[in-house]
Every structure is written in C-alpha cells, then in structure tokens.
Amino acid sequence: MSKNETALAAPSDIATALGLLSRLPVPPADMERTAAAAWAYPVAGLILGALAALAGAIAHAFGLPSPLTALIALVFLILATGAMHEDGLADTADGFWGGWTRDRRLEIMKDSHIGTYGVVALILSLAARWAALSLLYDLGGGTAAAALITSATLSRAAMPLLMARLPHARAGGLSHSVGPVPERAAWLALAIAALAAILLAGWSGLPAIFWALAAALAMGFLARSMIGGQTGDILGATQQVAEIAILFSLVA
C-alpha cells in the first residue's frame, strides 16, 4: 500500500468526491484514494449546496416568490448531482417494500425500472424538501441559503459513516467499487460537516447534527435488517432522508 493510499487526506480528494457525487466537471478521480476520499463528501456537499444557494439567491434577487425560489434552488441541486441520490431513494423504496426476501429486494433494487413505492418516495422527498425550503425563504434569503448549504453538507457526511460501519450487501455496484472506507475518514467527514453546520446555522446546527446522525443510524439499521448491509442505493437514500430531517430541524 502506497503512502498516498494511507494518508488521511489529500488535495485531490475533493475532486474525487465531486466526481463521484456530482456531474460537475472535475479532474479525473485518483483511483488509489476512492475510499479514503470519503472524508471529502461533506466538502462536495458544501460546494453543491453553495451553488444551489447561489441559484436561489439570483431568483430571490429577481423578486420571485419563496415557493418558486425554493423550486429553482432544489432543481439546480438535483441537476448538479444528476439525481443520483433520488435514484437511490427510489430503488431502495422499491426493494425494501416490494420484496419479501433479501435476494428479491436486492434484485428489485438493481432493476432500472421504477415501481409504485419508488414513485411515492420521490414525490414525498421532493415535496418535503420544497416545502421546507419555501418556509425558509419566507424567513429570508440568507437563512434559506445557510440551511441549504448546511443540509447538503451534513447529509453527505452520513454516507461515509454507513460505508465504514456496514458491510457491502452485494459483490458489485458503485459502493462496492469504492471499497472499504476507513473509519477515520468517516469521522473526519462528520467533524467537517458538524463544524460547517455550527458556523452556518449557529446553535440551530446542533439539533441538525443530531437528526442527521439519527437518520443515518435509522437507515443503517433498516439496511442491515432488510438486505444485510449497504449499497450505493442505500447511501443515496440515506442522503435524502438525512437532508429532509436536517431541513425540518432548521425550519423548526
């Protein structure tokens, strides 16, 4: 194992994380550090959230009402990620509630077609995030921007935790190709996200951190009981559930 692989962090990790989690044009990923770069997932989330917040700020500056501003920010965030987390949520919902056995659930999750449970999960996720952002934009553009960046950052710190603590549910797929994430990388990701949340949201960041961890633990427990571990779809679903929990916390 090279020194580059064992280092806790490397400058190229942020580009690697963005390459995995977004459609932004970035340099090619450092394949030696695909797993170790998981610490940078919240940094990628911060960048994505900031870009979405910028889109919302422009819409807000043009005088668009809060519901439309929230919609523009949300659409920008989805386009920037290629809807990969939404896809994971839909596949997870279809698999967990459409199959009766572990193998059948994994088979359904791998199927590219979307089922009723997936459609319902996507509708509820989009509605929840849009409603929360609309209420936050009613409170002010700065408040909404801080919440948007906080949720994008914290929710992506939940993924490395599951990658470090849960085994792979299948011998293949995106999560398996990334490899085992070192626990220290997962804890560094959480520390970065927690610091960002407190700096951006003040004391409101503390309950947001709690609910992000609660969402990650709940999804981890569900994934272990349903399919015996995690997959790329589970990670995407975790990000979505955590993002909703964080936004609801900040609204409250």
N, C-alpha and C positions, 0 to 999 in steps of 0.2 A: 504494500500500500504506500503510495507516494505521500510526501509531506503536504501536497496540495489537497489530497483527499481527507487528511486527518485534521486540517486547520478548522477552527471553529467557524470562521467567516472569511470570505474573500470578496474583493471588489466586484468580481464578475457574477456573484450570487444574485444580485438584484436583477440583472438582465436575465439570468436563468429563470428566476421566479416569474418575471414578467412574461417570458417566453412560454412558460407552462400555463400561466393563469390568465393570459390575455391575448388579444390579437394585435397588440401594439408592435410596431417594427423595432426589433431589438437585435443586437448581435447574436450569433448562434450560441446555444447553451453550452456550458462546459460540462460535458457528459461525465467527467470524473466526479463532479460535485452536484449531481442532480438531487441526491438525497440530502446531502449536507446543506444545500442551498435553501432548505425548507425554512430556516430561520428568517429568510427574507420575504416570506409570503406576506406578512403584515406590511412590509415596506411596499411591496407591489400593490397591496390593497390601499395604502395611503395615497400612492400615485394615482391609482384608478379613481379613488374617491375624490381626490382633488380636481381631477379633470372633469368628473361629473358635476362637482360643485361649481366649477367654472362655467359649465354649460348652463346650470341653473341660475348662476349669478347674471349671466348675459340675458337670459329670458326674463329674469326679475327686473333687470335694468330697463328692459323694453316695456315694462308695465303689465306683463302677463299676470293673470291672477294665480294664486297659490296652487290650485289644482293642476293647471297647465304647466306651471314652472316645475312642479314635482314630477309630472309626467315626462317632461323633457330631460330632466336630470336622471330619472330612472331608465329611460330608453337609452341615453348615452352610456350609462354604466353597463347595460346589457349588451349593447353593440361592442363596447370595448373589450368585453370578456368573451364575445362570441356565444353568449347564452350557455356556456359550458356548465355553470353551476345549476342553472334552471333545468338543463337536460338531466343532470344527475338527480335532482329532486324528483322529476317526473319518472325516471326509471326506477328510483328507489320506491316511490309510492306504488307503482305498478307491481313491482316484485314483491314487496312486503305484504301487500294485501291482495294480490292476485294469485299467489301460490301457497300451497299447503305444506310443502317440504322445502328444505334448504336448497336442494338441487333445482327444483322447479322455480324457486324465487330467483336464483342466480341466472337461470335460463331466460326468464322473463326480463330481468334487468339488462341482459345482453342484447335482447331484441331491439331493433331500431324503431319499431312501431310503438306509438304511444297509446295507452289504454285509458279507460274512464278514470281510474284513480290518479293517473298522471295528469290528465287534463284538469281535474278538480284541484289537485295540489298546486299546479301552476296558476290557476285562477286565484286561489286563495292567497298564494305567495305574492303575486303581483298586486292584488287588491290591498293586502296588508301593508306592503311597503309604500304603495302610492298614497294610501290614506294617512299613514304616519308622516310621510314627508310633506303632504299637504298641510297637516296641522302644524308641523314645524316651520314651514314657510309662512304660515299665518303669524307666527311669533317673531319672524324677522329673517332676512336673508342670511345674516351671519350665524344665527342659531341653527338654521337648517344646514348650512354648509359644514359647520362643525359636527353636527350629528351625522351627516352623510359620510364625511371622512372617517369619523370615529367608527361607524358601523362597518364600513368597508375594510378598515384596518383590523379591528378586533375579530370580526367574523372569519378572517383568513388566518388568524392565529390559532383558531380552533382546529384547523385541519392538521397541522403538524403534530398536535397532541394525539389525535387518533392514529396517525401514521406511526408514531413512536410506541404507542401502547397496545395497539390491536394487531393481530396477525393478518396476513392477506387472506381474503376469503376464497380467492381463486388464483390459479397459477398462470396469470396473464392479465392484461389490461394496463391502463395508464398508471394506476397506483403501484402495481407490481413492478412495472418497468422503471419507476423512480427508485425503488429499492428501500431498504430499511432506513428510517430517519433516526439519527442519533438523538437520544433524549435531551442532551444538552442543547441541540439545535431547536427542539420543541420548546424548551424553557426559555431560551433566548428570544424566540418569536413571541412568546407570551409576555415577556418583560418589555419588549419593544412596544407591543400593542397596548399594554397597560399604561405605560408612560405616555404614549400618544393620546390615549383616551383621557387621562387626567389633565394633560396640557390643553387639549381641545375642548373638553366638556366640563372641566373643573370637578367639583365634588360629585356632579351627576355622572362622572365617568366611573365612579366606584360601583354603583349598582349595575351599570352597563357591563363592567368586567364580570361581576357575579353572574349575570344572566347569560353572558357569552359562555362562561365555564359550565353553567347548568345545562345549556343547550348542547354543548359538546359531550358532556357526561351522559345525558339522556340519549343522544344519538348513538354514542358508543355502546351503551347498554343494549339498546334496541338492535343495533347491527350485530353484536355478539350473539344475542339470543335468536335472531332471525336467520343469519347466514354464517355465523361463526367468526366474523371478522369484518374487515373493511375493504372497500373497493373504491375506484375513482368516483363512482356514482354516490357512494356513501359520503365521501368527502364533499362533493358538490352539494348534496342535501344538507349536510351539517353546516356548511357556509350559509345556505339560505335560511335555515331555521335560526341560526345564531344571529344573522343580520336582522331578522324580524324581531327577535327577542330584544336586541340592543336598541333598535328604533323605538319599540314600545316602551322600553325603560326610559329612554330620553324624552319621549312625549310625556310620560307620567311625571 
